[in-house]
Amino acid sequence: MPTRAFPLTPEPVHVPDEVLDDLRRRLRATRWSPGAADEDGRYGVRRGLLQELVTHWADGFDWRAAEERINAYEHYRVDVDGVPVHFMRRPGTGPDPVPLILSHGWPWTFWHWSRVVDALADPAASGGDPAESFDVIVPSLPGSGFSTPLGPGQVVSFSRIADLWHELMTGVLGHRRYVAAGCDVGALVTGQLGHEHADELIALHIGSAQKLTLFNGDRAWDLSGGRPIPEGLPPAVHERVLEFDRRFAVHLAAHVLAPATLAHALADSPAGMLSWVLERWANWSDCHGDVESVFPRDDLLTHATIVWAGGGIGTSMRTYADNNRYPWTPSHDRWPVVEAPTGITFVGHEDPPGVTGAEARVEDFLRGERAAWYHHVNVTAHERGGHFIPWELPREWVDDLRRTVRGRR
């Protein structure tokens, strides 16, 4: 069967020299906060670590080498309903590749999917079945990475992004049906696709499985909803509750309540921007206190340069506020809410308080109220791994996704 010609012309990624020169100038001119006994991390990102990274970013990191690796894949820029969208593509190698769109989260970039793209597109190269190949599409979320700049008043809630992705896949690229996968904010985007466009979704696969109402309500910035910690919890469970609160409280509060206030600072200072995203990369990954064990230094700075060069730090954060400002509303009242066949991957670093181990994590989900939201067909948990699943556990993510889609092509 002849392969249908791809309808767009590639545009390789190229960050202009003047953007890189300005970046280095700003990094070298960083005015460091004196700080106070911050090397134990109790006050946030350690200055010593940050200063090392900033020095390397200014005078050691080779963006052009990273750019060459990125451009080993196809890149496209397209206007979707007035919104600029960049996406990376790896054409499928197999008898009948199925289209697959991968949605990242925050502070992710499209490049966080780079460790799974080849295996998904060309399974035979690593001993897999060529009949399980995908034509892989990896966009930058609107307002993030190279999907910039956003115009005034453009909304970047996850439900709006889902509408854009559906138009990209069916309208722009001409696919009748497709597979979708995502993590973090991208999991909500993917879940919305499986809710509103289930007939066009072959299947979907997500990391975690939140209800689509996650950001609805007056206190979306507070995971606890203002509830006190129950009395009498075992000490380990009590500590785990506090650990989760510490991990997400400042992130959600700042992004939901005042993203622009923060953006004015981060858009001006690459060192400040790096500090803000680095804390998430360190605290949310399963790195055991050593972020470079998960994100080698040049990989960290590749992601950071994508964030900086696109100029979208402010608009990328705004998705949280827009999720709350424009609350999710259902397209139908059927159950499960997400009707498309759904696979779910859980990881050990995100085990909730009182739950330990892969088997217990699956059982906890199936007993909870979130399970009823999804037409789940493949629920898997892994003992290790953190928030950035396809980067941290690429082989496991690929295997999980393949199982979800198997038999549904």
C-alpha positions as CSV (number, residue, x, y, z in Angstrom):
1,M,0.0,0.0,0.0
2,P,1.5,3.4,-1.0
3,T,2.3,5.8,1.9
4,R,0.3,9.0,1.9
5,A,2.5,12.0,1.4
6,F,2.9,14.1,4.5
7,P,1.0,17.4,3.9
8,L,3.5,19.8,5.4
9,T,7.1,21.0,4.6
10,P,9.7,20.4,7.4
11,E,11.3,23.4,9.1
12,P,14.3,22.4,11.1
13,V,14.8,24.0,14.5
14,H,17.2,26.9,14.5
15,V,17.7,29.3,17.4
16,P,19.2,32.5,16.0
17,D,22.8,33.4,17.0
18,E,21.6,36.7,18.5
19,V,19.3,34.8,20.9
20,L,22.1,32.6,22.0
21,D,24.5,35.6,22.4
22,D,21.9,37.4,24.5
23,L,21.4,34.3,26.6
24,R,25.1,34.0,27.4
25,R,25.4,37.7,28.2
26,R,22.5,37.4,30.7
27,L,23.9,34.3,32.3
28,R,27.3,35.9,32.8
29,A,25.7,39.0,34.3
30,T,23.6,37.0,36.8
31,R,23.4,38.8,40.1
32,W,23.4,36.1,42.7
33,S,21.3,36.2,45.9
34,P,23.6,36.0,49.0
35,G,21.3,33.3,50.4
36,A,21.7,31.8,53.8
37,A,22.8,28.3,54.6
38,D,21.0,27.0,51.5
39,E,23.2,24.1,50.6
40,D,21.0,21.6,52.3
41,G,18.1,22.5,50.0
42,R,15.8,23.5,52.9
43,Y,15.2,26.9,51.3
44,G,14.8,25.7,47.7
45,V,17.3,25.1,44.9
46,R,20.9,25.0,46.2
47,R,22.9,27.9,44.9
48,G,26.0,25.8,44.4
49,L,24.3,23.5,42.0
50,L,22.5,26.3,40.2
51,Q,25.7,28.3,39.9
52,E,27.6,25.3,38.3
53,L,24.8,24.9,35.8
54,V,24.6,28.6,34.9
55,T,28.4,28.7,34.4
56,H,28.3,25.6,32.1
57,W,25.2,27.0,30.3
58,A,27.1,30.2,29.5
59,D,30.5,28.9,28.6
60,G,30.5,25.1,28.2
61,F,27.1,24.0,26.8
62,D,27.0,23.4,23.0
63,W,23.4,24.2,21.9
64,R,24.3,23.7,18.2
65,A,25.2,20.1,19.0
66,A,21.9,19.6,20.8
67,E,20.1,21.3,17.9
68,E,21.7,18.8,15.5
69,R,20.4,15.9,17.6
70,I,16.9,17.5,17.7
71,N,17.0,18.0,13.9
72,A,17.6,14.3,13.3
73,Y,13.8,14.3,13.4
74,E,11.3,16.2,11.3
75,H,10.0,19.5,12.6
76,Y,7.0,21.5,11.5
77,R,5.3,24.8,12.3
78,V,1.6,25.3,11.5
79,D,-1.2,27.6,12.5
80,V,-4.1,25.7,14.1
81,D,-7.2,27.9,14.6
82,G,-5.0,31.0,15.0
83,V,-2.6,29.3,17.4
84,P,1.1,28.7,16.5
85,V,2.0,25.0,16.9
86,H,5.4,23.4,16.5
87,F,5.7,19.7,16.4
88,M,8.4,17.0,16.0
89,R,7.7,14.0,13.8
90,R,9.3,10.5,13.5
91,P,7.6,8.7,10.6
92,G,6.6,5.1,11.4
93,T,8.6,2.2,9.9
94,G,6.3,-0.7,9.4
95,P,3.5,-2.1,7.3
96,D,0.8,0.2,8.5
97,P,1.9,2.8,11.2
98,V,-0.8,4.2,13.3
99,P,-0.8,8.0,14.0
100,L,0.1,8.8,17.6
101,I,0.2,12.2,19.3
102,L,2.3,12.6,22.5
103,S,1.5,15.5,24.9
104,H,4.0,16.8,27.4
105,G,3.4,18.6,30.7
106,W,5.1,21.3,32.7
107,P,8.0,22.0,33.0
108,W,8.5,19.5,30.2
109,T,9.5,20.2,26.6
110,F,8.7,18.2,23.5
111,W,12.2,16.7,23.9
112,H,11.3,14.8,27.0
113,W,9.6,12.3,24.6
114,S,12.9,11.8,22.7
115,R,13.8,8.6,24.5
116,V,10.7,6.8,23.3
117,V,10.1,8.2,19.8
118,D,12.4,5.8,18.0
119,A,11.1,2.7,19.7
120,L,7.5,3.7,19.0
121,A,8.2,4.5,15.4
122,D,10.5,1.6,14.5
123,P,9.9,-1.3,16.9
124,A,11.7,-3.7,14.7
125,A,15.0,-1.9,15.2
126,S,15.0,-3.0,18.9
127,G,13.6,-6.5,18.3
128,G,9.9,-5.6,18.4
129,D,7.0,-6.3,16.0
130,P,7.0,-3.9,13.0
131,A,3.3,-4.2,12.9
132,E,3.2,-2.2,16.1
133,S,4.8,0.9,14.6
134,F,3.4,4.4,15.1
135,D,3.7,7.6,13.1
136,V,4.8,9.8,16.0
137,I,3.7,13.4,16.4
138,V,5.2,15.4,19.4
139,P,3.9,18.9,19.7
140,S,5.1,21.7,22.0
141,L,2.0,22.7,24.0
142,P,0.6,26.1,22.9
143,G,2.6,28.8,24.6
144,S,5.4,26.4,25.4
145,G,8.7,25.5,23.7
146,F,8.6,26.6,20.1
147,S,4.7,26.9,19.9
148,T,5.1,30.6,20.5
149,P,4.2,33.4,20.6
150,L,0.6,33.3,21.7
151,G,-1.6,36.3,20.8
152,P,-3.5,38.4,23.3
153,G,-6.4,36.5,24.8
154,Q,-5.5,33.1,23.5
155,V,-6.6,30.4,26.0
156,V,-4.3,27.5,26.9
157,S,-6.5,25.4,29.1
158,F,-6.1,21.6,28.6
159,S,-9.6,21.4,27.1
160,R,-8.7,24.1,24.5
161,I,-5.4,22.3,23.7
162,A,-7.3,19.1,23.2
163,D,-9.5,20.9,20.6
164,L,-6.4,22.1,18.8
165,W,-4.8,18.7,18.9
166,H,-7.9,17.1,17.4
167,E,-7.9,19.7,14.6
168,L,-4.2,19.1,14.0
169,M,-4.5,15.4,13.7
170,T,-7.8,15.2,11.8
171,G,-8.0,18.5,10.0
172,V,-4.4,19.5,9.3
173,L,-2.9,16.0,9.0
174,G,-6.0,14.2,7.7
175,H,-6.0,11.2,10.0
176,R,-9.4,9.6,10.5
177,R,-8.5,7.9,13.8
178,Y,-5.4,8.1,16.0
179,V,-3.8,7.2,19.3
180,A,-3.1,9.8,22.0
181,A,-0.8,9.6,25.0
182,G,0.4,12.1,27.6
183,C,1.7,12.9,31.1
184,D,1.1,15.7,33.6
185,V,-0.9,18.5,31.8
186,G,-0.6,16.3,28.7
187,A,-2.5,13.5,30.5
188,L,-5.5,15.9,31.0
189,V,-5.3,17.0,27.3
190,T,-5.2,13.3,26.4
191,G,-8.1,12.5,28.7
192,Q,-10.2,15.3,27.2
193,L,-9.5,13.8,23.7
194,G,-10.8,10.5,25.0
195,H,-13.9,12.2,26.5
196,E,-14.9,14.5,23.6
197,H,-13.6,12.7,20.6
198,A,-13.8,9.0,21.7
199,D,-15.0,7.8,18.3
200,E,-11.8,9.1,16.6
201,L,-9.5,7.7,19.3
202,I,-8.2,4.2,18.8
203,A,-6.9,4.3,22.4
204,L,-5.1,6.6,24.8
205,H,-2.4,6.1,27.3
206,I,-1.6,8.4,30.2
207,G,0.7,8.8,33.2
208,S,-1.5,8.9,36.3
209,A,-5.2,9.3,35.9
210,Q,-6.7,12.5,37.4
211,K,-10.3,13.5,37.1
212,L,-10.8,16.2,34.4
213,T,-12.3,18.4,37.2
214,L,-8.8,18.6,38.8
215,F,-8.6,22.4,38.4
216,N,-12.2,23.2,38.9
217,G,-13.3,25.0,42.0
218,D,-12.3,27.9,44.2
219,R,-9.2,26.3,45.7
220,A,-7.6,24.5,42.7
221,W,-4.2,25.8,43.9
222,D,-4.5,23.7,47.1
223,L,-4.4,19.9,46.6
224,S,-5.8,19.4,50.1
225,G,-8.8,21.6,49.4
226,G,-8.1,23.3,52.7
227,R,-8.7,20.1,54.7
228,P,-6.6,19.4,57.7
229,I,-4.4,16.3,57.9
230,P,-6.4,13.6,59.6
231,E,-5.4,12.8,63.2
232,G,-4.0,9.5,64.2
233,L,-2.3,8.6,60.9
234,P,0.8,6.3,61.1
235,P,3.9,8.5,61.2
236,A,5.1,7.3,57.8
237,V,1.7,8.2,56.2
238,H,1.7,11.6,57.9
239,E,5.1,12.4,56.6
240,R,4.1,11.3,53.1
241,V,1.2,13.7,53.2
242,L,3.5,16.5,54.1
243,E,6.0,15.5,51.4
244,F,3.3,15.7,48.8
245,D,2.1,19.1,50.0
246,R,5.7,20.4,50.0
247,R,6.3,19.0,46.5
248,F,3.4,20.7,44.8
249,A,2.1,23.6,47.0
250,V,4.3,26.5,45.8
251,H,4.1,25.3,42.2
252,L,0.3,25.1,42.0
253,A,-0.3,28.3,44.0
254,A,2.1,30.4,41.9
255,H,0.9,29.1,38.6
256,V,-2.8,29.1,39.3
257,L,-2.9,32.4,41.2
258,A,-0.2,34.7,39.7
259,P,1.7,33.2,36.8
260,A,2.3,36.6,35.1
261,T,3.9,38.0,38.3
262,L,6.4,35.2,38.2
263,A,6.8,35.4,34.4
264,H,8.1,38.9,34.5
265,A,11.1,37.8,36.5
266,L,11.7,34.5,34.7
267,A,11.5,35.9,31.2
268,D,14.2,38.4,32.1
269,S,16.6,36.1,33.9
270,P,17.7,32.8,32.5
271,A,19.3,31.9,35.8
272,G,16.0,32.6,37.5
273,M,14.1,30.6,35.0
274,L,16.5,27.7,35.4
275,S,16.1,27.8,39.1
276,W,12.3,27.6,38.9
277,V,12.2,24.7,36.5
278,L,15.2,22.9,38.0
279,E,13.4,22.6,41.3
280,R,10.6,20.6,39.6
281,W,13.0,18.5,37.6
282,A,14.8,17.6,40.9
283,N,11.8,17.2,43.2
284,W,9.5,15.4,40.8
285,S,11.9,12.9,39.3
286,D,13.0,9.8,41.0
287,C,16.6,11.1,41.4
288,H,17.1,10.6,45.2
289,G,18.6,14.0,45.5
290,D,20.9,13.9,42.5
291,V,19.1,15.5,39.6
292,E,21.9,14.8,37.2
293,S,21.5,11.1,37.7
294,V,18.2,11.5,35.8
295,F,18.9,14.5,33.7
296,P,22.6,14.7,32.7
297,R,23.9,18.2,32.7
298,D,23.7,18.8,28.9
299,D,20.2,17.3,28.8
300,L,19.1,19.7,31.5
301,L,20.4,22.6,29.6
302,T,18.9,21.4,26.3
303,H,15.5,21.5,27.9
304,A,16.3,24.8,29.5
305,T,17.4,26.4,26.2
306,I,14.2,25.2,24.5
307,V,12.2,26.9,27.3
308,W,14.3,30.1,27.1
309,A,14.6,30.4,23.3
310,G,10.9,30.0,22.6
311,G,10.2,32.9,25.0
312,G,7.2,31.1,26.4
313,I,7.9,30.7,30.1
314,G,5.0,32.9,31.0
315,T,2.5,31.5,28.6
316,S,3.5,27.9,29.4
317,M,2.7,28.5,33.1
318,R,-0.6,30.2,32.3
319,T,-2.2,26.9,31.4
320,Y,-2.7,26.3,35.1
321,A,-4.6,29.5,35.6
322,D,-6.6,29.0,32.4
323,N,-7.5,25.5,33.6
324,N,-9.1,27.1,36.6
325,R,-10.4,30.3,34.9
326,Y,-12.2,28.2,32.2
327,P,-13.3,25.2,34.2
328,W,-13.7,21.9,32.5
329,T,-17.3,21.2,31.4
330,P,-18.4,17.8,30.1
331,S,-19.4,17.2,26.5
332,H,-21.8,14.4,27.5
333,D,-23.1,12.8,30.6
334,R,-22.2,9.2,29.8
335,W,-20.0,7.0,32.0
336,P,-17.2,6.4,31.9
337,V,-16.4,10.0,31.3
338,V,-13.4,9.1,29.2
339,E,-14.9,6.5,26.9
340,A,-11.9,5.7,24.7
341,P,-9.9,2.6,25.7
342,T,-7.4,3.9,28.2
343,G,-4.0,2.6,29.5
344,I,-2.5,4.1,32.6
345,T,1.1,4.0,34.0
346,F,1.9,4.7,37.6
347,V,5.3,5.1,39.1
348,G,6.8,4.6,42.6
349,H,7.9,8.2,43.3
350,E,4.3,9.2,43.1
351,D,2.8,6.5,45.2
352,P,0.1,8.3,47.4
353,P,0.3,8.3,51.2
354,G,-0.3,4.8,52.7
355,V,0.3,3.0,49.4
356,T,3.6,1.2,48.7
357,G,4.5,-1.0,45.8
358,A,3.2,-1.6,42.3
359,E,0.5,-4.1,43.1
360,A,-0.9,-1.9,45.9
361,R,-0.9,1.1,43.6
362,V,-3.0,-0.6,41.0
363,E,-5.4,-1.9,43.7
364,D,-5.6,1.5,45.2
365,F,-6.6,3.1,41.9
366,L,-9.2,0.4,41.1
367,R,-10.8,0.9,44.5
368,G,-10.9,4.7,44.2
369,E,-13.3,7.0,42.6
370,R,-11.0,8.0,39.7
371,A,-11.2,4.5,38.2
372,A,-14.8,5.0,37.2
373,W,-13.9,8.0,35.1
374,Y,-11.9,5.9,32.6
375,H,-12.6,3.0,30.3
376,H,-9.4,1.5,31.5
377,V,-8.1,-1.5,29.8
378,N,-4.5,-1.7,31.0
379,V,-3.4,-0.4,34.4
380,T,0.3,-0.8,35.2
381,A,2.5,0.4,38.1
382,H,6.2,0.4,38.4
383,E,8.2,0.3,41.6
384,R,10.6,3.0,40.5
385,G,10.4,6.1,38.3
386,G,9.2,9.6,38.7
387,H,7.0,12.2,37.1
388,F,8.8,12.4,33.8
389,I,7.9,8.8,32.9
390,P,9.0,8.5,29.2
391,W,12.3,10.1,30.1
392,E,12.9,8.1,33.2
393,L,11.4,4.8,32.2
394,P,11.4,4.8,28.4
395,R,11.3,1.1,27.9
396,E,8.6,0.5,30.4
397,W,6.5,3.4,28.9
398,V,6.8,2.0,25.4
399,D,5.8,-1.5,26.6
400,D,2.8,-0.1,28.5
401,L,1.6,1.9,25.6
402,R,2.0,-1.0,23.1
403,R,-0.1,-3.2,25.4
404,T,-2.9,-0.6,25.5
405,V,-3.1,-0.3,21.7
406,R,-2.5,-4.0,20.9
407,G,-5.5,-5.6,19.2
408,R,-7.2,-2.2,18.7
409,R,-5.5,-1.1,15.5
